[in-house]
Amino acid sequence: MKAISGTNLEQAKSHNRRVVIELIRTHGSLSRAAIARMTALTPQTVSNIVEELEKSHLLVAAEAQKLARGQPIIPYSINPAGAYSIGLELGRKRASGVLTDLSGAVCARVERQVEHPDPQGAMPVLQSIVEHLKQAFAFDQERLLGVGLALPGRYAEGGTTSLSPQSLPGWQGFPVGHELEQRLNVPVLVENDATAAAIGERLHGVARGLASFVYLFLAGGGGIGAGMFLDGHLYKGSRNNAGEIGHIIVEPHGRLCSCGKRGCLDRYISASVAYEFMGIANTGALSPGALDALIERGNDGLDAWLDQAVQPLRQTVDFLELAFDPETIVLGGSLPPSLMRRLAERLEPLHDPIDPGRQRTVPRVMIGMTGKDTAILGAAALPIFSETNPRFDVLQKPVG
């Protein structure tokens, strides 16, 4: 992986601080001299940043290491207890929350039933989950960076949802981020589940250290989305809704989709279609373990779903590689792990790449986080990502 270059411009101090954190997060313990060499920052700039980060407890110094020649070096690493974050997820029948440290480790978890998943019924439940998490684990609450919320759907600025009424009734146009922030008095970040999961994968998963990848999110209840990192940037599009990959047409004049088109990817590889093929009518009544056990046993319906799903997925991987030239495509999401594994096993052979002679350091397709915690851990990563990811926008000068 190429190191991210810093800048010695005074107005870009925040960017430089984030560059140092990102470098240590992806490479492990580093000395000040190594940081300066890998970021192109001056030794004095690095010393100032490291001293500031150590004082704020985001970095921790190890014992000095003696060298054969010269002064001993002191390696610095990320301090897991230096900051904390809360992730929230809301479904039709339950709301969940996790408290994680700076390394992404789960420190506390809460799950509550939601009788009425509309804003009036769910917002007090989400608030109580946050308050419970803050008391369930002993930590310095001044180090809580904020709360992240992952929901299926599209978002406008300020966390206003544009969920379809079929997803979660009553949330259309509701400013969830602002309202939750007013209740909690901490920063609240709202993302769709695919983007949140991609952020979590980059911070803590198989995409750690990758500059360009596409995260293909397969939701356990149905629906497909994509989160994209391109050249180190989280790509969200002009209206923050890039990645609606489930509605590209993979079969002209094919099955009717809820969006009104025919032949959408969602109608071939989503979990809801798999359950239709398998004859499972009410997945909501099954525990994740029971559902996974059914899939592990398999049946003719599961094989039929895999047979008709694999070519649309190959076609999608081919499209994503040609359009975005990522280092890899990560398959993940809340789809049951056994279903994800079976689908990934059938994916080969992929279509020939446009550059077959290219030397690859990672596979074309990788399996990332799967299962019921994928979106919520992604939600918990949102405040950490917001605080520590390099801000390339601060380097852009206005034209004219």
N, C-alpha and C positions, 0 to 999 in steps of 0.2 A: 504493500500500500504506500502511495506517496504521502509524505508529511504535508500538512497544511501550512503554507507560509503565513507568517504574521506580518504586521506592518508597524513601523516605528512612529507613525503619525500620532500625535497626542490625542486627537479626537477619536482615535480608534482604540482607546485603552480597553474598553469593554470587549471588543473583538479579540484583542490579544489575550486577555484573561481567559476567554472561552477557548481559544486555540490551545493554550497550555493545558487546560483541563481535558480537552478532547484528546490531545496527544498522549497524556499519561493514562487516560481511560483505555485507549486502544492499544498502547504499547506496554503498559505496566510501569513499574518503578523506573524513574529516570533521574539523572543528576541535572543540576542547573546547566552544566556545560553541554550535556546531550540535548537538552531542550533548546538551548540557543542554536546549536548546530542544525537541528532538525526543523526549526521554525524560521531561521534567518533573522531572528530578533537579536538585538545587541545583548551582551552579557549583563549589562546594567539593567536593561528593561526586564530581562528574565528574573534577575535577582529581586527587583521590586515586586513583580507579580507573584513569585513564589512566596516571598515574605508575607504579602497581603493574604494570599490563599491559606498559608499556614496559620496566620493569626485568626482567620475566619473559620478554621478547623475543616476546610474542604480538602486540604492536603495534610498528610502526616509524614514526618521525616523518619527514616530508618536509621540504624546505627551507621556511623561513618565506616566506609570501606577503605582499607589501606591499599595503596598501589605500590608497585615496585619502585616507581619514581614519582616525585611530585607530591602534592598535597592529597590527603584522603578525600574521597568524594562521598557526598550524602545523597542517597536516592530518596525521591519523594513519590508517594503513591496516593491514590484517592482514599479518603477517610470515609468508610461506610456510614459512620455515625455523624458525619459532618452536615448532613441535610436529610430531610424526610419528605415524603410525598404521599398523598392519599388518592387512590383511584376508585371511581364509582361506576357501576353498571346498572342499568335499569332494563328489566324485561317485563313481559306481560303479567307475570305472577310473583316476581321476586325482585328485590334490589340487593345488591352486594357492594361491599367496600373492603379495600385492603389498605394497610399502611405499609409502605416500603421504605427502606433506607436508600442511600445514594448508590449502592451497588445493585439495587433491584430486589434484594432479599425481602420476603414478606415477614413483617414483624407482628402483624395482627390482622384478623379477618372477621368480618361480620356479615351475616346474611339475614334479611328480613322478608317476610311475606308482604305483598302489596295487594290490598283488597281492590283498590281502584287505581289503575296505573295512569290516570290523567294527572295534570300538573297539581291540581288541588289536593289529590290524595297522595301523590308520590313525593312532592317537595318536602313535607314534614318528615317523611320516612328517610329521605336522603340526608336531611339535616341531622336527624337522630343518629344515623350510622356514623357520620363524621364525628359527632360529639362522643360517641361510644369508643371509636377508634383512638381518639386523643387521650382517653382514659385507660384504654386496655393495655397500653405499652408505655413504660416509663421512658420518656425522652424530653429533651429541651424543646418545648413547643415554639420557641423563637426560631428554631431551625426548620419549621414546616414551610416548605416552599409554596405550597398551594394544593389545590384539589383539581384532578382531571376527571372528566366525565366522558364516557364513550357511549354513543347511541347509534343505532342504525339509521342512516338518512343523510340528508344534505343540510348544510348550515350556511347562514349568512353571517356578516360581520357581527360581533358581539354575542355570538352563541345563539342567535335566533334560529329555531329549527324550521326546516321545511319538510318534515316527515310526512309521508302519505298517511291518511287516516287509517289505512289498513295496518300500519306498523305499530303505532301506539296512539290510540284515539285521544284527541284533545290537545296534542302538542303542536299542531300546525301553527306556525308563526309565533310560538311562545318563546320569549327571551330567556331561555333556561340559564345561560351563563350569568347574566346580570342578576336574575332573581335569586339564584343560589349564592352568589357572591354577597348579596345584601343580607342573607340569612346567616352566613358563616363568617363574614368579616375577614376572609382570606381570598387571595386570587383564585379564580376558577377558570379553567380552560376546557373548552368543549370541542370534541372532534368526532367525526364519524368513525365507526369501529375499525375500518380498514386502515385509515391513516394512523390511528392510535396504535394499532398492532404493528404497523411498519416502524413506527418510532421506537416501540418497545424492542422490536427485533434488532434494530440498529444499535441500541444502547446495550442490550443484554443478551442477544441471541446469536444466531448463525451469521447475521449480516453485520456483526460488530466489526468495524474497521473497513467496511466496503463503502466506496464513494457513490456507486451507481447500482441500484437494484430495484426490482419491482416486486412488491409483496402482494401476492394474489390471495385475498381473504375469502374463504368459504365459510359462511355462517352456518351454525348448527341447525338453525330453524329455517334456512333457505336464504337465498340472496348471495351475490358475489360482488366484491369491490376490489379495488387495487389502491395501494399506497405506494408512492414513488419517490425515491431519492435519486437525483441526477446530479453528478459532479459535486456531491456533498450537500446539495440543497434539497430540502423537502419541497417537492413540486406539488402545488395545490391548484394551479390553474387560475384564470382571471377572476373567477367567482368562488374560489375555494372548493370546487366540486369536481376536480379532476379525478379520474379513476372509476367512473361508472361503467366498468368493464363488463358487467353482467348484461348490458343491453346492446353489445355489439352483435350484429347478425352473423351467425355461423352456419345457418341453414336457410337459404332464401325460400320464402313461402312455407316455412316450417311451422312449428307449434306456436299457437297464440300465446303471447306474453301479457302480463298485467299492465305493461306500459302501452299496449295497443299495437305493438309491432309483432311480426311473426319471425320465428327462428332465432330468438335471442339466446345467448350463451346460458343465461340463467335457467332456461327451460330444458337444459340438457345435463348440466353437471351440478346443479344445486342439491343440497341435502334433501329438500322437500320432494324433488323428483325421485331421488334414490329411495325415499321412504314409500312413495307411491308404487314404485316397481316392486318393493319388498312386501307390500301389503300391510305396512305399519300405519294404522289410521291415526292414533293419538300419541304422538311422541312426547307431548307435554306431560302425560301421566306417567312416563317412565323416568327412572333415575338415570344419570349419565352412565353408571355402571351397567344397569340392565340393558340400556340401548346398545352399549358397546358389545355386550355379550351376545345379543341377537345378531349383530353384524359379524362378529367373529365366527358364529356358527354358519352364517351364509345361507343362501338359497338360490334357486334359479332366477328369482327376480333381481337379486343383487348382481349376479353375473350378467343379466340382460342390461341392467343399468350401466355397468362398467363398459360393456361392449359398445353402447351407443354414446357414452360420455367421453371416451378416450380421444376420438378423432377431433371433436370440437375443442378439447383442451389442448391437443397438439397444435391445432390451428391458432389458438390464442397465444400460446407460447411463441410460435413463429412470428405472429404479428407484433408482439411486445418486443421481441429481439430486433426485428427490422425497424420498428418505429423509434425505440429508445436506446438501443445498443447497451443494455445493462451488463454488469459483470455476471449476474445470475438472476434467476427468478425464484423467489421463495414461495412455496406453497404453505399456507398456514390458515388459521382461523379456528372458530369454535366447532367446526365439523368434528365428529367423533374420531379419535386418533386411528382406530382400526379402519374406518372408511377412507381416511386420508391416505393411509399406508397402501391400501389396496389400489386406490386410484393412481398413486404415484408409481407403483410397481408395473401398472399397465401402460404407463406413458411412453416408455421406450418401445420402438425407436422413434426419436424425434425427427422432425424434418431436417434435412441437411442444412447446416448454417451457411450463411453467405460467404464466410471466410473460414473454410474447413482447416486451413493450415495454421490458424491462430493458436498460439500457445496459451492454454488456460491454466489459471491458478486455483479456480474453484469450479465445481460442476455447473452445467448450464441450468439445472433445476435442483433446488435443495428443499428439504422439509424443515420448516421452522416450528415455532410454537403452535401447538394444536390443543384442542380441548376447551373446556368451559372457561378457563382462566385467561385465555388469550387476550380478549378485549379489555378486561379489567386491569391486567398488568400493563397493557398498552396505555390505558387511561392514567395509571399511576406514573408512567414515564413522562407524561406531558409536561408537568411542572419542572421536572429535572431537565428535560430536553430544552425547555424555554430558558432555563437559567444557565445551561452549560454549553449549548450548541453554538459554534462560531456564527457570528452575525455578519454575513457577507454584505448585507444591505448597507451597513454603516460605512463601507468603503466606496460606495457608489456616489459619485458627485453629480449634482444636478446639471443638466445641459443648459447652456445659455447664461 
